[in-house]
Amino acid sequence: MQRRPATIFLFAILLFPLLVHGQLDRYYYYFKTQKQITRGQYTGAIAAINIFLNNQPDDDIALYLRALAKYNLEDYRGALQDLDRTLLHKPFTPEALVLRGGCLNQLGESRRAMGDIRLAQELRPSDRHIVYLRGVTHFLNQAYDSAACDFASTLATDPDNLDARLNLGIAHLQLGDTAQALADFEHARRSHPYSAAPLVNLARVYYGQKQQKEALRTIGEALAIEKTSTPALLLRALIEHDQGKVDQAIQTLSTVIRLAPRSSLALFNRAIMLTEREKLPEALADYQAAQEISPSNVFIRFNRGIVHLQLNQPRRAEEAFTAAIRLLPQFARAYSLRAETRLQLGDKRGAKADFDSAQLLVAKHRGGELDQWSDTSRQFNRLIAFESDFSSPADVLLPSSPKSIDLLPLATVAVGTVQPYSEWRPVLRADSVCGAPFFSLVVPREDTALRVNVNLFPPLPNGHAVTLVHAITLLEANDYNGALAQLQQLPSGGVFAPLVQYLRAIALVQNARFEPALPSRISIVPTGGDAATPPRSSDYQEPLRILDSLKRVEPTPYLDYTVGSVRFLARDLKGAERGFSEAIEGNPQFGEAYYNRGLVRLLLGRSEMACLDLSYAGQLGIDQAYRAISNHCNR
């Protein structure tokens, strides 16, 4: 079954009656947003409709449009929030019900989705798009008979619907009707001769039937149409492996990974092949990369443990098997191998307990109480062709642990930058001395619209201001020692003192952060289900002392934000979360603080809260939030 988003259409604007003359301005925002959505400019659509929603926060059409844009950015949680508000006011809006059902399906909540889709179907019984989405939802709920009926109904009114035809074939496969599935895929191939998808599905069936020659021929036809088809290339790699061409198969999988870097299935299969070639460090690297993408996949954890054993790393192997058992307590084979590992480590009591657990699970499996995961004769270190086979009961929709975290930059004192939020009082006092809006406390952005040409201002009348500008220039050029030397020349009191103290704290942080012996990013190695912890870092106590002292005298959300960032660098994740929360409390529109808090909460294991923070950051204009959502909040 292809996990493709259900087709969602822009119905809302056309269905609502015209409003009174005094409210017609809303249509400008509606149609501007709609145009950007149809062009694929989803972040621009959100920015456009936000202007209207700032004045009319409960407008159901505007909320629906913003939800639609978020859905297309894979921000399903954010879209759900907007749709919940829409349906609170108008609970019988079919478009919003369909879109919410689609979001719930993407988040793995297909049983909840069915309620929305059924209500939408009652409201609009002849809508074939809703029938199709209901089929998708039935499939996700493993009701394959019902799914096949809905896909067939869709095709009765829309016979050229390729997705419905392919999904009908996949449903027939799940029902064990291979002949009918082949007929469905052949029909799709004939009616869509320039699409590779029907050929890929045919090749999968041939591969499953051990008809490798026919599968290879069909894959060749698919790649002739779409040479970058990763499903076709993956199947070709597995057939090459079966034919003994292991090195060639590894090269083909490397092509798949280059085209689809987040394909944990391709990484897993390449790791298996590298293990066969006794390239164990390379295999371990692939397992690690696959685990970062699919942290709850038991196959990856288990096989990683096997490679650690082959590398004579019993402690690391024990950790991997323990993680697999934590994810899937009925995994008898993992208990058996952990027992062997613990014997190597001299833990006879732990080995005995694991051996007994494995024997108990095997007995229950033979008695029909447990499934295949308690069968120690099953091979778990084999190549896997299909995503549906590359899953276990432990594969829930969890955000993956980021391999590395890059927060948005520290706030800094800048020259010639327009402040989008309320300004810091020491900056305003410094500007009054300079005679122009010269200084700002900002989080650096690339947006040139926020820059002003300071050359248009009169010359600075104050020598201390000139020195301060020189220090800022050195800081922007990453010459932190030079900046500190300039700041040392300025008096400890007077109108510029708070700016000097703040810049001194930032220079000290950056000096510590980028010492050659220290990482400039925080690297994470996920283990089990526990929250990851940053590695050792420099001592940030002096800059934190300066910042805390400034907060007491001249508070601003920017100081809270910077304190949060520095506490993150100092390995204090809870302190970092607290700092960003205080910044948001002071300025609820502080997008950068939401983004950084979201990343910190990912590391703390607070996944739902983290993904909602990232969603709101995206809504506030932090575009990279949607990349983080795609990487860490969706399977």
C-alpha positions in Angstrom: 0.0 0.0 0.0 1.5 3.3 -1.0 1.4 5.8 1.9 0.5 8.7 -0.4 -1.4 11.7 0.8 -5.0 11.5 -0.2 -6.0 14.0 -2.9 -7.4 17.1 -1.1 -9.2 19.7 -3.1 -9.8 23.4 -2.6 -13.6 23.4 -2.2 -14.1 25.8 0.6 -14.0 29.2 -1.2 -16.6 28.1 -3.8 -19.1 26.8 -1.3 -19.6 29.7 1.1 -22.1 32.4 0.3 -21.0 35.9 -0.4 -20.6 38.1 2.6 -21.8 41.7 3.1 -20.0 44.4 1.3 -18.0 45.6 4.3 -16.3 42.2 4.6 -15.3 41.7 1.0 -11.5 42.3 1.8 -11.3 38.8 3.1 -11.6 37.5 -0.5 -8.4 39.1 -1.4 -6.6 37.0 1.2 -8.6 33.9 0.3 -7.7 34.0 -3.4 -4.1 35.1 -2.8 -3.6 32.1 -0.5 -5.4 29.8 -2.9 -3.2 30.9 -5.8 0.0 30.3 -3.8 -1.2 26.8 -2.7 -2.0 25.8 -6.3 1.5 27.0 -7.2 3.1 25.0 -4.4 4.2 28.1 -2.5 2.9 26.7 0.8 5.0 28.8 3.2 4.0 32.0 1.3 0.3 30.9 1.5 0.6 30.6 5.3 2.2 34.0 5.6 -0.5 35.5 3.4 -3.5 34.1 5.3 -1.8 34.8 8.7 -2.3 38.5 8.0 -6.0 38.0 7.8 -6.2 35.5 10.7 -4.4 38.1 12.9 -7.6 40.2 12.6 -10.1 37.4 12.2 -8.6 34.4 14.2 -11.8 32.2 14.0 -12.5 32.6 10.3 -13.2 29.0 9.2 -12.3 29.4 5.5 -8.9 31.0 6.4 -8.2 28.3 9.0 -9.0 25.6 6.4 -6.7 27.2 3.8 -3.9 27.4 6.3 -4.5 23.8 7.3 -4.3 22.8 3.6 -1.0 24.5 3.2 0.4 22.9 6.4 -0.8 19.5 5.2 1.2 19.9 2.0 4.2 20.8 4.1 3.7 17.5 6.0 2.9 19.5 9.2 -0.1 17.2 10.0 -0.2 18.2 13.7 -0.4 21.9 12.9 -3.0 21.3 10.3 -5.1 19.3 12.8 -5.1 22.2 15.2 -6.5 24.6 12.5 -9.0 22.0 11.4 -10.2 21.4 15.0 -10.9 25.1 15.2 -12.7 25.1 11.9 -14.9 22.1 12.8 -15.7 23.6 16.2 -17.5 26.4 14.5 -18.8 24.4 11.5 -18.8 20.7 12.4 -20.5 19.6 9.1 -18.0 21.0 6.6 -17.1 18.1 4.3 -13.8 19.6 3.1 -12.5 20.1 6.6 -13.6 16.6 7.7 -11.9 15.0 4.7 -8.7 17.0 5.3 -8.7 16.1 9.0 -9.2 12.5 8.1 -6.2 12.7 5.8 -4.1 14.2 8.6 -5.1 11.5 11.0 -4.3 8.8 8.5 -0.8 10.3 8.1 -0.3 10.3 11.8 -1.3 6.6 12.1 -4.7 7.3 13.7 -6.7 5.7 11.0 -9.5 4.6 13.3 -10.2 8.1 14.4 -9.9 9.2 10.7 -12.7 6.8 9.7 -15.2 8.8 11.9 -14.5 12.0 10.0 -14.5 10.3 6.6 -17.8 8.5 7.2 -19.5 11.8 8.3 -18.1 13.5 5.2 -19.5 10.7 3.1 -22.9 11.1 4.6 -22.8 14.8 3.8 -21.7 14.2 0.3 -22.6 10.6 -0.7 -21.7 10.9 -4.4 -18.2 12.3 -3.9 -15.7 9.7 -5.4 -12.7 11.4 -3.7 -14.2 10.7 -0.3 -14.9 7.1 -1.3 -11.3 6.7 -2.3 -10.0 8.2 1.0 -12.4 5.9 2.8 -10.7 3.0 0.9 -7.3 4.2 2.0 -8.5 4.4 5.6 -10.0 0.9 5.5 -6.7 -0.4 4.1 -4.7 1.3 7.0 -7.1 -0.4 9.4 -6.4 -3.7 7.6 -10.0 -4.1 6.4 -8.8 -5.1 3.0 -12.2 -6.4 1.7 -13.8 -3.0 2.5 -10.8 -1.2 1.0 -11.1 -3.2 -2.3 -14.8 -2.4 -2.5 -14.2 1.4 -2.1 -11.3 1.4 -4.7 -13.6 -0.5 -7.1 -16.4 2.0 -6.5 -14.0 4.8 -7.2 -13.0 3.2 -10.5 -16.6 2.7 -11.5 -17.0 6.5 -11.7 -13.4 7.3 -12.5 -11.8 4.4 -14.4 -8.6 6.2 -15.2 -7.7 6.8 -11.5 -4.3 5.3 -11.4 -3.9 5.4 -7.6 -7.2 3.6 -7.1 -6.3 1.0 -9.7 -2.9 0.3 -8.0 -4.3 0.3 -4.5 -7.0 -2.1 -5.6 -4.3 -4.5 -6.8 -2.4 -4.1 -3.5 -5.6 -4.8 -1.6 -6.1 -8.0 -3.7 -2.5 -9.0 -2.8 -3.3 -8.6 0.9 -6.4 -10.8 0.4 -4.2 -13.5 -1.2 -5.7 -13.1 -4.7 -2.5 -12.8 -6.7 -4.2 -13.5 -10.1 -6.6 -10.6 -9.6 -3.8 -8.3 -8.4 -1.8 -9.1 -11.6 -4.9 -8.3 -13.6 -5.2 -4.9 -11.8 -1.6 -4.0 -12.4 -1.8 -5.1 -16.1 -4.9 -2.9 -16.5 -3.0 0.0 -14.9 0.0 -0.6 -17.3 -2.2 -0.6 -20.4 -4.2 2.5 -19.4 -1.1 4.4 -18.2 1.7 3.3 -20.5 4.0 6.2 -19.5 3.9 5.6 -15.8 6.5 3.4 -14.1 4.3 2.7 -11.0 2.2 -0.2 -12.6 5.4 -1.9 -13.8 7.1 -1.6 -10.4 4.0 -3.3 -8.8 4.1 -6.0 -11.4 7.8 -6.6 -10.8 7.1 -6.9 -7.1 4.6 -9.7 -7.7 7.0 -11.5 -10.0 9.8 -11.1 -7.5 7.5 -12.6 -4.8 6.8 -15.5 -7.1 10.5 -16.2 -7.6 10.1 -15.2 -11.3 13.4 -13.3 -11.4 13.7 -13.1 -15.2 10.3 -11.7 -15.6 10.8 -9.3 -12.7 14.1 -8.0 -14.2 12.5 -7.5 -17.6 9.6 -5.5 -16.0 12.0 -3.5 -13.9 14.0 -2.6 -17.0 10.8 -1.3 -18.6 10.0 0.8 -15.5 13.5 2.3 -15.5 13.2 3.1 -19.2 10.3 5.3 -18.3 11.6 6.7 -15.0 15.4 6.0 -14.5 15.3 7.4 -11.0 12.6 5.1 -9.7 13.9 4.1 -6.3 11.4 1.2 -5.8 12.5 -0.3 -9.2 16.2 0.2 -8.3 15.8 -1.4 -4.9 14.2 -4.5 -6.5 16.9 -4.7 -9.1 19.5 -4.7 -6.2 17.8 -7.6 -4.5 17.7 -9.6 -7.7 21.4 -8.8 -8.4 22.2 -10.1 -4.9 20.2 -13.3 -5.5 22.2 -13.8 -8.7 25.5 -13.6 -6.7 26.3 -10.1 -8.0 26.7 -8.7 -4.5 29.1 -5.9 -5.3 26.9 -4.7 -8.1 23.8 -4.9 -5.8 25.7 -2.7 -3.3 26.4 -0.1 -6.0 22.7 -0.2 -7.0 21.6 0.4 -3.4 24.1 3.2 -3.1 22.3 4.9 -6.1 19.0 4.4 -4.2 20.4 6.0 -1.1 21.8 8.9 -3.1 18.3 9.5 -4.6 16.4 8.8 -1.4 18.8 9.5 1.6 16.1 8.8 4.1 15.3 5.3 2.8 16.0 3.2 5.9 15.0 0.1 3.9 17.8 0.7 1.4 20.3 1.4 4.2 19.2 -1.8 6.0 19.6 -3.9 2.9 23.0 -2.4 2.0 24.1 -3.1 5.6 23.1 -6.8 5.2 25.1 -7.0 2.0 28.2 -5.2 3.5 28.1 -7.7 6.4 28.2 -10.5 3.9 31.3 -8.9 2.3 32.7 -8.6 5.9 32.8 -4.8 5.6 31.6 -4.6 9.2 32.4 -0.9 10.1 30.6 0.2 6.9 27.6 -2.0 7.7 27.5 -0.6 11.2 27.4 2.9 9.8 24.5 2.0 7.6 22.6 0.5 10.5 23.3 3.7 12.5 22.0 5.9 9.7 18.9 3.6 9.3 18.2 3.7 13.1 18.3 7.5 13.1 15.5 7.5 10.5 13.5 4.6 11.9 14.3 4.6 15.7 11.7 2.1 16.6 12.5 -0.6 14.0 13.4 -3.8 15.6 15.1 -5.3 12.6 17.7 -2.5 12.6 18.4 -2.8 16.4 18.7 -6.6 16.3 21.1 -6.7 13.3 23.2 -3.9 14.6 23.7 -6.1 17.7 24.9 -9.0 15.5 27.5 -6.8 13.9 28.8 -5.6 17.2 29.2 -9.2 18.2 31.1 -9.9 15.0 33.3 -6.9 15.8 34.0 -8.3 19.3 32.1 -5.5 21.0 29.9 -7.4 23.4 28.9 -4.4 25.5 27.6 -2.5 22.5 25.9 -5.7 21.3 24.1 -6.1 24.7 22.9 -2.5 24.4 21.5 -3.1 20.9 19.7 -6.4 21.9 18.3 -4.6 25.0 16.9 -1.8 22.9 15.3 -4.4 20.6 13.8 -6.2 23.6 12.5 -2.9 25.1 10.8 -2.2 21.8 9.4 -5.7 21.4 9.3 -7.7 24.7 8.2 -10.9 22.9 11.4 -11.0 20.7 12.7 -14.4 21.7 15.7 -14.4 19.4 17.0 -11.1 20.9 16.8 -12.7 24.4 18.8 -15.7 23.1 21.6 -13.6 21.7 21.6 -11.3 24.7 22.1 -14.4 26.8 25.1 -15.4 24.8 26.4 -11.8 25.0 26.0 -11.7 28.7 27.9 -15.0 29.1 30.8 -13.3 27.2 30.6 -10.4 29.7 30.7 -12.8 32.6 27.1 -12.0 33.7 25.9 -15.6 34.3 22.8 -14.6 36.2 21.6 -12.2 33.5 22.4 -14.8 30.8 20.3 -17.4 32.7 17.4 -15.0 33.0 17.5 -14.2 29.3 17.8 -17.9 28.4 14.7 -18.7 30.5 12.8 -15.8 29.0 13.6 -17.0 25.5 12.5 -20.6 26.3 9.2 -19.4 27.8 8.4 -17.2 24.7 9.2 -20.1 22.4 6.9 -22.4 24.3 4.1 -19.9 24.1 4.7 -19.5 20.4 4.5 -23.3 19.9 1.3 -23.2 21.9 -0.2 -20.6 19.5 -0.2 -17.8 22.1 2.5 -15.6 20.5 3.3 -14.6 16.9 6.4 -15.1 14.7 8.5 -12.7 16.8 8.8 -15.5 19.4 10.0 -18.1 16.8 13.7 -18.5 17.3 14.0 -20.4 14.0 12.9 -17.3 11.9 15.7 -15.4 10.2 15.8 -11.7 11.0 19.0 -10.9 9.2 17.7 -11.3 5.7 17.2 -8.9 2.8 13.7 -7.2 2.8 12.0 -6.2 -0.4 8.9 -4.3 0.7 8.2 -1.6 3.3 5.3 -3.7 4.6 7.7 -6.4 5.6 10.1 -3.9 7.1 8.0 -3.3 10.2 7.1 -4.8 13.5 4.6 -4.2 16.3 7.1 -1.7 17.7 6.9 0.5 14.7 4.8 3.3 16.0 4.7 6.9 14.7 7.6 8.4 16.7 9.8 11.3 15.8 13.3 10.1 15.0 16.2 11.4 17.2 18.2 14.0 15.3 21.8 13.0 14.6 22.7 16.6 15.2 21.0 19.7 16.3 21.6 23.2 15.1 19.7 25.8 16.9 18.9 29.1 15.3 21.6 31.7 16.0 22.1 33.6 19.3 20.5 37.0 19.5 23.1 39.7 19.0 23.4 43.5 18.8 23.4 44.5 15.1 23.8 47.7 13.2 21.3 48.8 10.6 18.7 46.0 11.2 15.0 46.7 11.7 13.8 45.0 14.9 10.6 43.0 14.2 9.7 42.8 17.9 9.5 45.4 20.7 12.9 46.9 21.2 15.3 46.5 24.2 15.4 49.7 26.3 19.3 50.0 26.3 19.2 49.9 22.5 16.7 52.7 22.4 18.8 54.8 24.8 21.9 54.2 22.7 20.0 55.2 19.5 19.0 58.5 21.2 22.7 59.3 21.7 23.4 58.4 18.1 20.5 60.4 16.7 19.2 57.6 14.5 17.8 54.1 14.9 21.3 52.6 14.6 21.4 49.5 16.9 19.0 46.6 17.3 19.0 43.4 19.4 18.0 40.7 16.9 18.2 37.1 15.9 20.2 37.3 12.6 18.1 36.6 9.5 18.9 36.6 5.8 15.9 38.8 5.1 17.2 41.9 3.4 13.9 43.6 3.9 14.9 44.0 7.6 18.1 45.9 6.7 18.5 49.7 6.6 21.3 51.7 4.9 23.2 53.3 7.8 25.2 55.3 5.4 22.1 57.6 5.1 22.4 58.4 8.8 24.6 61.4 10.0 28.1 60.5 11.3 28.2 59.0 14.8 28.7 61.9 17.2 30.1 59.6 20.0 33.5 57.9 20.1 32.2 55.1 22.3 29.6 54.4 19.6 32.3 54.1 16.9 34.3 51.6 19.1 31.1 49.6 19.7 30.3 49.4 16.0 33.9 48.2 15.4 33.4 45.5 18.0 30.2 44.4 16.4 31.9 44.2 13.0 34.7 42.0 14.4 32.0 39.8 16.1 30.2 39.4 12.8 33.5 38.4 11.2 34.0 35.7 13.8 37.0 37.5 15.3 35.8 37.0 18.9 39.1 37.9 20.6 39.4 41.1 18.6 35.8 42.0 19.5 36.6 41.4 23.2 39.6 43.6 22.9 37.5 46.5 21.5 34.8 46.0 24.1 37.5 46.2 26.9 38.2 49.8 25.8 34.7 50.9 26.6 33.6 52.1 30.0 31.8 49.8 32.4 29.1 52.4 33.0 27.1 54.8 30.9 24.5 54.5 28.2 26.4 51.8 26.2 27.2 49.6 29.2 24.3 47.0 28.8 25.2 46.6 25.1 28.9 46.1 25.9 28.1 43.6 28.6 25.7 41.7 26.2 28.2 41.6 23.4 31.0 40.5 25.8 28.8 37.6 26.8 28.1 36.6 23.2 31.8 36.8 22.3 32.7 34.6 25.3 30.0 32.0 24.3 31.3 31.9 20.7 34.9 31.6 21.8 34.0 28.6 24.0 31.7 27.1 21.4 34.2 27.1 18.5 37.3 26.1 20.4 39.1 23.6 18.1 38.9 20.7 20.5 35.1 21.0 20.9 32.3 20.2 18.5 30.3 23.2 17.2 27.2 21.0 17.0 25.6 18.7 19.5 25.8 15.1 18.2 23.2 12.5 19.3 23.6 8.8 19.4 20.0 7.5 20.1 19.8 4.5 22.5 16.7 2.6 23.3 13.8 5.0 24.0 15.6 7.3 26.4 16.1 11.0 25.7 19.5 11.7 24.3 22.1 13.8 26.2 24.5 16.2 24.6 28.2 15.5 25.0 30.6 17.4 27.2 30.9 21.1 26.4 32.7 24.2 27.6 32.1 26.1 30.7 29.6 28.8 30.0 29.2 30.0 33.5 30.7 33.5 33.0 28.5 34.5 30.0 25.5 33.0 31.8 26.3 35.2 34.9 26.4 38.3 32.7 23.2 37.5 30.9 21.3 36.7 34.1 22.5 40.0 35.6 21.2 41.9 32.5 17.9 40.1 32.7 17.3 41.3 36.2 17.9 45.0 35.3 16.8 45.2 31.6 14.5 42.2 30.8 13.6 41.3 27.3 12.5 38.1 25.6 15.7 38.2 23.6 17.8 37.7 26.7 15.6 34.8 27.7 16.1 33.3 24.3 19.9 33.7 24.4 20.0 32.2 27.9 18.1 29.2 26.6 20.6 28.8 23.7 23.6 29.1 26.0 22.1 26.6 28.5 21.7 24.2 25.6 25.4 24.5 24.7 26.2 23.9 28.4 24.3 20.5 28.2 21.4 21.8 30.4 18.5 20.8 28.2 15.8 21.5 30.9 17.3 24.9 31.5 17.3 25.6 27.8 13.7 24.6 27.5 12.9 26.9 30.4 14.8 29.8 28.8 12.9 29.5 25.5 9.6 29.1 27.3 10.3 32.4 29.2 11.1 34.1 25.8 7.8 32.8 24.4 5.9 34.0 27.5 7.3 37.5 27.0 6.7 37.4 23.2 4.1 34.9 22.0 5.1 35.6 18.4 8.8 34.7 18.9 9.1 32.1 16.1 12.8 31.4 16.7 12.2 30.6 20.3 9.4 28.1 19.3 11.8 26.5 16.8 14.6 26.1 19.3 12.3 24.8 22.0 10.9 22.3 19.6 14.4 20.9 18.9 15.2 20.8 22.6 12.0 19.0 23.4 12.8 16.4 20.7 16.0 15.6 22.6 14.0 15.5 25.9 11.7 12.9 24.3 8.6 15.2 24.5 7.7 14.4 20.9 4.2 15.7 20.7 5.0 19.0 22.3 8.1 19.3 20.2 6.3 18.8 16.9 3.6 21.3 17.9 6.3 23.9 18.7 8.0 23.3 15.3 4.6 23.7 13.6 3.9 27.0 15.3 7.5 28.2 14.4 6.7 27.4 10.8 3.4 29.3 11.0 5.4 32.3 12.3 7.7 32.2 9.3 10.6 30.0 10.3 10.7 28.0 7.1 13.3 25.4 8.3 10.8 24.2 10.8 9.0 22.3 8.1 12.2 20.5 7.2 12.6 19.5 10.9 8.9 18.3 10.9 9.5 16.2 7.8 12.7 14.7 9.3 11.6 14.1 12.9 7.9 14.2 13.3 6.6 11.9 10.5 7.6 8.3 9.7 
